[in-house]
């Protein structure tokens, strides 16, 4: 839903009017949750569903279930096959693989190199001066 100058709701309206048998399912970026008002608006515009893009592979099953339900597909999400496919794509670690522990960096016994530091620059102004009719306002 983020292509420049593309209105997904216009697509939903056009498909609803011209091709009512086609179900349009919109996806929402994973940065934030879908608000109920957004979901209602999408339905009102003709979308079959508004689904949040999964943030990680563990949410993919829920997303697929919503997709199947909105499209009226009588399919079940095959959990084992889904996990196998995600492991093949290296989206999730394989069951035998373990994530190596993160070790602390080794301490160096040699003298640290000296770094020439520039004098600190003055801090930026916290906010621009308040102006009224072109004159600064004293606070």
Residue, then its C-alpha position, 0 to 999 in steps of 0.5 A: x500500500x505504499x507505491x507512490x501515487x497508488x490508491x489501494x482504496x480506489x483499486x478496491x472500489x474499481x474491482x468491487x464495481x467492475x469485477x465483484x467476484x474478485x476479492x482484494x486483500x490489502x496488506x498493511x506495513x508491519x510498523x504499526x497495528x491496523x486500527x479498527x477504523x482503517x479496517x472498516x474503511x477498507x471494507x467499506x471501499x470494497x476490500x475483502x480484508x486488511x492484513x498486517x504484514x507479519x514482522x517475523x516468521x512466527x506471525x506468518x501462520x496467523x497472516x495466512x489463516x486470515x488470507x485463507x478466511x478472507x478469500x473463502x479458501x477451505x485450506x488449512x495452514x500446514x504447520x510442518x510444511x510451512x516451517x520446512x519452507x521457512x527453514x529452506x529460505x533461512x528465515x528461521x534457524x533449522x531445528x538442529x542449528x543453535x545460535x552461537x552465544x555472543x562472547x564478550x570482546x577480548x581485553x587488550x593488554x597493550x596501551x590504547x592508541x591516543x585519538x586526537x579530539x577536536x574541541x567540542x562544538x557549541x550545542x545547537x539552539x534548543x529551539x528557534x526564537x519565538x517571533x511575533x509580527x517579525x519581532x522576537x518575543x522575550x520569554 
